Amino acid sequence: MAPATPQFAAALRIVEMLRSAGHQAFLAGGCVRDLLLGRSPLDYDVATSATPDVVLAMFPRTFAVGAHFGVVLVAPEDPDAAFVTEVATFRSDSAYSDGRHPDAVRYTQSAKEDVQRRDFTINGLLLDPFHASTRSGDALAVRDGVVDYVGGVADLEAGVIRAIGRAEMRFEEDRLRTLRAVRFAARFGFALEPGTLRAIRSLAPRIHSVSRERIRDELTKMLTEGRARRAFELLDETSLLKETLPEIERMKGVEQPPQFHPEGDVWTHTLMLLEQLEPGCSMTLAWGALLHDVGKPPTFRMAPDRIRFDGHVEVGVAMAGEICRRFRFSNEETRQIVALVENHMRFADAERMKFSTLKRFFRLARFEEHLALQRMDVLASNRNLHSWEFVRERWQSMPEEVVRPRPLISGRELIAAGYAPGAGFRDMLRAAEDAQLEGAALTVDDALRVVRERFGPPASEQRPELAHPTRKEKSE
């Protein structure tokens, strides 16, 4: 049964109005799939025989964002509603020269012809919401009203992702579909139909023709939908991993010291982290989990005592930054992902940190993500959560004003004390703040005393004649 959500009601109203005007109209695509799977659709799409100009004229609030390809967005009459319904005209596409958009679009009156251009059978289903056996009060029971021209119902029941028609043709139309096939298989726990799998493997190198932003968004969905481990196993099986993220593919077979990592190689360890990512987790945490050990393969060294990865954090920071730039993450997203990679080893030293160092550690942006990554990291290795528990307890028990107290002094107080402005101010202020965070400086005088003890008195006190130059010195 589908809940009577505003989105469902809006889509139902659109179907009703289109049919009243003499047009065919159905619920289409992912919403039908989700209803059959017993899931609540995030949104509802409508497929219709009405052309875009007709749709634009029928509804008061529309957006012709994809009208060239037969797609119109219809917004509810309530301006406060935060959703739109995608209404697509039945169409038959020509060749896709750019690997994404059809060279030409031909509208059709045939729903059967329309679904042949869709990607996978499970997404090629239509639903007549006004069929006698599908209506039940304010909700929708998905039964006989399903219109299936592509065998999608059988594939849903069998748990199979199958391309509609010739798989190679569907993937050549939009090469991102190879990644979408992997994502759907992971999300639903389905298998890739053998012919579809062969086509993905064959066409994997052509994924580079897809924009990096679209690849990034698809990978991010895989990481944040709650089935990240399975998604990356499938990426590996389909050869898409080495094409999209060769740095991750190189983790396979990279051994780790068993006393710290009894789980196995870096690839296995990373998969175990991905398995812990919850549905809806932040994309920065997800990418941080994926990339936290990306510096290990290039730093692997078999030392006399054990396997070592000297400098893997520093190398990983550089690599993570480059991957973020490659996929055109925003600067803010890049900073957080790189910070997660940079700081994931610091928890082991937490109990030996000075108060000032620990408090500065807690100042890291979105520190809760650092905690989450560390917990996953430990649970995917030796499972000793002692350091993590120490950090979490201290972080939770420290009020914000203790972690980020108002500084006792600034450059103004240093100048008033006789220090000449310059590059050294930064170190002086840092020393004063360290003392404040350690509890050794509680007042302005305390902070200035720390500066004098560490950096000496102002130059004017060391050489009084410099404070009041003679007339001759001025003239010179």
C-alpha positions in Angstrom: 0.0 0.0 0.0 1.3 3.5 -0.8 0.7 6.1 1.8 -1.4 9.1 0.9 1.5 11.5 0.9 1.2 15.0 -0.7 3.5 13.7 -3.5 1.3 10.8 -4.2 -1.8 13.0 -4.1 -0.3 15.5 -6.5 0.7 12.7 -9.0 -2.7 11.2 -8.8 -4.3 14.6 -9.5 -2.1 15.0 -12.6 -3.0 11.6 -14.0 -6.6 12.3 -13.4 -6.6 15.7 -15.2 -4.6 14.3 -18.1 -7.0 11.5 -18.5 -10.0 13.8 -18.2 -8.6 15.7 -21.1 -8.5 12.6 -23.2 -4.8 11.7 -22.8 -3.2 8.5 -21.6 -1.4 8.8 -18.3 0.3 6.5 -15.9 2.6 6.5 -12.8 5.9 5.4 -14.2 9.4 4.2 -13.4 11.0 4.1 -9.9 7.8 4.8 -8.0 6.1 1.7 -9.4 9.2 -0.4 -8.7 9.3 0.8 -5.1 5.6 0.2 -4.6 5.9 -3.4 -5.8 8.9 -3.9 -3.5 6.9 -2.5 -0.5 9.0 0.6 -0.3 7.8 4.2 0.1 8.7 6.1 -3.1 10.6 9.4 -2.6 8.8 10.9 -5.5 6.3 10.0 -8.2 6.8 10.4 -12.0 4.0 10.5 -14.6 4.3 9.2 -18.2 1.7 10.5 -20.7 0.7 10.7 -24.3 0.2 14.5 -23.9 2.9 16.6 -25.5 4.9 19.1 -23.4 3.0 22.1 -24.8 -0.2 20.5 -23.7 1.1 19.8 -20.2 2.5 23.3 -19.9 -0.9 24.7 -20.8 -2.9 22.4 -18.5 -1.2 23.2 -15.2 -0.7 26.6 -13.7 2.7 26.1 -12.2 5.1 24.3 -14.6 8.8 24.3 -15.5 10.0 23.4 -18.9 13.4 22.3 -17.8 13.5 19.2 -20.1 10.8 20.0 -22.6 13.2 19.4 -25.4 13.3 15.8 -24.3 9.6 15.7 -23.5 9.9 16.4 -19.7 7.9 19.1 -17.8 8.0 19.6 -14.1 4.6 20.3 -12.6 4.5 22.0 -9.2 1.5 22.0 -6.8 -0.7 25.1 -6.8 0.4 25.6 -3.2 3.6 27.7 -3.5 4.8 26.4 -0.1 5.0 22.8 -1.4 8.6 21.7 -1.7 8.3 19.2 -4.4 7.5 18.8 -8.1 6.2 16.0 -10.2 8.1 15.0 -13.4 5.7 14.5 -16.3 7.3 12.9 -19.4 5.7 12.5 -22.8 5.8 9.0 -24.4 8.7 9.1 -26.8 11.0 7.1 -29.0 14.6 8.2 -29.1 17.1 8.2 -32.0 20.8 7.6 -31.6 22.8 9.0 -28.6 25.9 10.5 -30.2 27.1 12.1 -27.0 26.5 9.0 -24.8 23.9 10.9 -22.8 21.2 12.7 -24.8 19.3 11.5 -27.9 20.1 13.2 -31.1 16.4 13.6 -31.8 13.2 12.9 -29.9 10.0 11.6 -31.6 6.8 11.7 -29.5 4.5 8.7 -29.7 1.1 7.7 -28.5 2.3 4.2 -27.6 3.2 3.5 -23.9 4.7 0.3 -25.1 7.1 2.1 -27.4 8.0 4.6 -24.7 9.2 2.0 -22.1 11.5 0.4 -24.6 13.9 3.4 -24.3 14.2 3.1 -20.5 17.2 1.6 -18.8 16.2 -1.5 -16.8 13.2 -3.7 -16.8 12.4 -3.0 -13.1 12.3 0.7 -14.1 10.2 0.2 -17.1 6.9 -0.5 -15.3 3.7 1.6 -15.6 0.9 1.8 -13.2 -2.8 2.7 -13.8 -3.8 4.1 -10.4 -7.4 4.2 -11.4 -7.6 0.5 -12.3 -10.5 -1.0 -10.3 -8.3 -3.4 -8.4 -5.6 -0.9 -7.5 -7.7 1.7 -5.6 -8.4 1.3 -1.9 -9.5 4.4 0.0 -6.7 7.0 0.1 -4.0 4.5 -0.7 -2.8 2.5 -3.7 -2.6 -1.3 -3.8 -0.3 -2.4 -6.5 -1.8 -5.4 -8.2 -3.5 -5.7 -11.6 -3.0 -2.0 -12.5 0.6 -2.6 -13.3 1.4 -2.4 -17.0 4.5 -4.5 -17.9 5.8 -4.6 -21.4 9.4 -5.6 -20.5 9.2 -8.4 -17.9 10.0 -6.1 -15.0 7.6 -7.8 -12.6 9.3 -11.1 -13.1 12.7 -9.6 -12.7 11.6 -7.9 -9.5 10.4 -11.2 -8.2 13.6 -13.0 -9.3 15.9 -10.2 -7.9 17.5 -9.4 -11.2 18.8 -6.2 -12.8 18.4 -6.6 -16.6 18.8 -4.0 -19.3 15.8 -3.5 -21.5 16.4 -4.9 -25.0 20.1 -5.0 -26.0 22.2 -4.2 -23.0 25.0 -2.7 -25.1 22.6 -0.3 -26.8 21.1 0.8 -23.5 24.5 1.5 -22.1 25.8 3.3 -25.2 22.8 5.6 -24.9 23.9 6.8 -21.5 27.1 5.3 -20.2 26.3 6.3 -16.6 23.7 3.5 -16.7 26.6 1.0 -16.1 27.1 2.6 -12.7 23.3 2.8 -12.1 23.0 -0.9 -12.7 25.6 -1.5 -10.0 23.9 0.9 -7.6 20.4 -0.7 -8.1 21.8 -4.2 -7.7 23.5 -3.2 -4.4 20.5 -1.2 -3.1 18.0 -4.0 -3.6 20.4 -6.9 -3.1 19.8 -8.1 -6.7 22.0 -9.9 -9.1 23.2 -8.5 -12.4 21.7 -10.5 -15.3 24.6 -12.3 -17.1 24.1 -10.5 -20.4 23.9 -7.1 -18.6 27.0 -7.9 -16.6 29.0 -8.8 -19.7 27.9 -5.6 -21.4 29.0 -3.6 -18.4 32.4 -5.2 -18.3 32.9 -4.7 -22.0 31.9 -1.0 -21.9 33.6 -0.1 -18.6 36.5 1.8 -20.2 34.0 4.1 -21.9 32.8 5.4 -18.5 35.4 8.2 -19.0 33.2 9.9 -21.5 30.7 10.6 -18.7 31.3 13.9 -16.8 33.2 13.5 -13.5 30.4 15.2 -11.6 27.8 12.6 -12.7 30.2 9.8 -11.8 30.9 11.4 -8.5 27.1 11.7 -7.7 26.5 8.1 -8.6 29.4 6.9 -6.5 28.2 9.1 -3.6 24.7 7.5 -3.8 26.4 4.0 -3.6 28.3 5.1 -0.5 25.3 6.6 1.3 22.4 4.2 0.5 23.4 1.6 3.1 24.8 -1.0 0.8 28.2 0.5 0.1 30.2 -2.7 0.6 28.1 -4.6 -2.0 28.3 -1.7 -4.4 32.0 -1.6 -4.3 32.3 -5.4 -4.6 30.1 -5.1 -7.8 32.2 -2.2 -9.0 35.2 -4.5 -8.8 33.4 -7.4 -10.4 32.3 -5.2 -13.4 35.8 -3.6 -13.9 34.2 -0.2 -13.2 36.3 0.2 -10.0 39.7 0.3 -11.8 38.2 2.8 -14.3 36.6 5.2 -11.8 38.8 4.8 -8.7 42.0 3.0 -9.5 43.5 4.1 -6.2 40.9 1.9 -4.4 41.4 -1.0 -6.8 45.1 -1.0 -5.9 44.2 -1.8 -2.3 43.5 -5.4 -3.3 46.3 -7.8 -2.1 48.1 -5.1 0.0 48.9 -7.0 3.2 48.7 -5.5 6.6 50.4 -6.5 9.9 48.2 -9.2 11.3 48.7 -8.1 14.9 46.9 -4.8 14.1 44.8 -6.0 11.2 43.7 -9.6 11.6 40.9 -9.0 9.0 43.3 -9.1 6.0 44.5 -6.8 3.3 43.7 -3.1 2.9 40.9 -3.8 0.4 39.1 -6.2 2.9 39.6 -3.6 5.7 38.1 -0.9 3.6 35.1 -3.0 2.6 34.5 -3.7 6.3 34.3 0.0 6.9 32.0 0.6 4.0 29.7 -2.2 5.4 29.2 -0.1 8.5 28.0 3.1 6.6 24.4 3.6 7.5 21.7 4.7 5.0 21.6 8.5 4.8 25.1 9.0 6.3 26.9 12.2 5.3 28.7 12.0 2.0 31.9 13.4 3.6 32.0 10.6 6.2 31.3 8.1 3.5 34.1 9.3 1.2 36.4 9.7 4.3 35.8 6.0 5.1 36.5 5.0 1.5 39.7 7.0 1.3 41.1 6.9 4.9 43.8 4.3 3.9 44.3 5.3 0.3 47.9 6.1 1.1 48.8 2.6 2.1 49.4 0.9 -1.2 52.1 3.3 -2.4 53.8 3.3 1.1 53.8 -0.5 1.7 57.1 -1.7 3.0 58.2 -5.1 4.3 60.5 -4.1 7.2 62.6 -6.6 9.2 60.1 -6.5 12.1 56.8 -6.2 10.3 54.8 -4.6 7.5 55.0 -0.9 7.6 53.2 2.0 5.8 55.6 4.9 6.6 54.0 8.2 5.9 50.8 6.7 4.6 48.7 9.5 6.2 50.6 12.3 4.5 50.5 10.4 1.2 46.9 9.6 1.7 46.1 13.3 2.3 47.6 14.3 -1.0 45.9 11.5 -2.8 42.5 12.2 -1.2 42.8 15.8 -2.2 43.6 14.9 -5.8 40.6 12.5 -6.0 38.3 15.2 -4.6 39.6 17.7 -7.2 39.2 15.1 -9.9 35.6 14.6 -9.0 35.1 18.3 -8.5 34.0 18.3 -4.9 33.4 21.7 -3.4 36.2 23.2 -1.4 34.2 22.7 1.8 33.6 19.0 1.0 37.2 18.5 0.1 38.5 20.0 3.3 36.3 17.7 5.4 37.1 14.6 3.5 40.9 15.4 3.6 40.6 16.2 7.3 39.1 12.8 8.0 42.0 11.1 6.2 44.6 13.3 7.9 43.4 12.8 11.5 42.2 9.2 11.6 45.4 8.0 13.2 45.5 10.6 16.0 43.1 8.8 18.3 45.8 6.3 19.3 47.8 9.2 20.9 44.8 10.9 22.6 45.6 9.7 26.1 49.1 11.1 25.9 48.0 14.5 24.5 48.3 17.7 26.5 45.0 19.3 27.3 45.7 22.0 24.7 46.4 19.5 22.0 43.3 17.5 22.9 41.1 20.5 22.9 42.4 21.6 19.5 41.7 18.1 18.3 38.1 18.6 19.4 37.9 21.8 17.4 38.1 19.9 14.1 35.0 20.7 12.0 32.2 18.1 12.4 34.2 16.2 15.0 31.4 13.7 15.3 32.4 12.4 11.8 36.0 11.8 13.1 34.5 9.8 15.9 32.3 7.8 13.6 35.2 7.1 11.2 37.5 6.0 14.1 34.9 3.6 15.5 34.3 2.0 12.1 38.1 1.8 11.6 38.6 0.0 14.9 35.7 -2.4 14.4 37.1 -3.3 11.0 40.5 -4.2 12.5 41.5 -5.2 16.1 38.2 -4.0 17.6 39.9 -2.4 20.6 37.7 0.7 21.3 39.6 1.9 24.3 41.1 5.0 22.7 37.9 5.8 20.9 35.9 5.6 24.2 38.5 7.9 25.9 38.1 10.5 23.2 34.3 10.3 23.0 34.0 10.6 26.8 36.3 13.6 27.0 34.6 15.3 24.0 31.1 14.8 25.3 32.1 16.0 28.8 33.8 19.2 27.7 31.6 22.3 27.3 32.1 24.4 24.2 33.4 27.3 26.2 36.2 25.0 27.6 37.1 23.8 24.1 36.9 27.2 22.5 37.4 29.8 25.3 37.6 33.4 24.4 41.3 34.2 24.0 42.8 36.1 26.9 44.9 38.3 24.7 45.1 39.4 21.1 47.6 41.4 19.0 46.2 44.6 20.7 47.5 43.5 24.1 50.9 42.5 22.7 51.3 45.9 21.1 50.2 47.6 24.3 52.8 45.6 26.2 55.5 46.9 23.8 55.9 44.1 21.2 56.3 45.3 17.7 53.8 43.8 15.3 55.2 41.0 13.1 55.2 37.4 12.1 56.1 36.4 15.6 52.7 37.4 16.9 51.2 34.2 15.7 53.6 32.1 17.8 53.1 34.4 20.8 49.4 34.1 20.7 49.5 30.4 20.2 51.7 30.0 23.3 49.3 32.1 25.3 46.3 30.1 24.1 48.1 26.8 24.9 48.7 28.0 28.5 45.0 29.1 28.7 43.8 25.7 27.4 46.2 23.9 29.9 44.7 26.0 32.7 48.1 27.7 33.4 46.8 31.1 32.3 43.6 32.5 33.7 44.0 36.2 33.2 45.5 38.7 30.7 48.5 39.2 33.0 49.0 35.4 33.1 49.0 35.2 29.3 51.4 38.1 28.9 53.7 36.5 31.5 53.8 33.3 29.4 54.8 35.4 26.3 57.6 37.2 28.2 58.9 33.9 29.6 59.0 32.2 26.2 59.8 35.0 23.9 61.5 37.5 26.1 60.6 41.0 26.9 59.8 43.5 24.2 62.7 44.9 22.2 62.1 48.4 23.8 62.9 46.9 27.2 66.0 45.1 26.1 67.4 48.3 24.4 65.8 51.4 25.9 67.6 53.7 23.4 65.5 52.1 20.6 62.3 53.2 22.1 63.3 56.9 22.0 65.7 57.6 19.1 67.8 60.8 19.2 67.3 63.6 16.8 70.4 62.6 15.0 69.1 59.0 14.6 65.9 60.4 13.2 67.7 62.5 10.6 69.8 59.6 9.6 
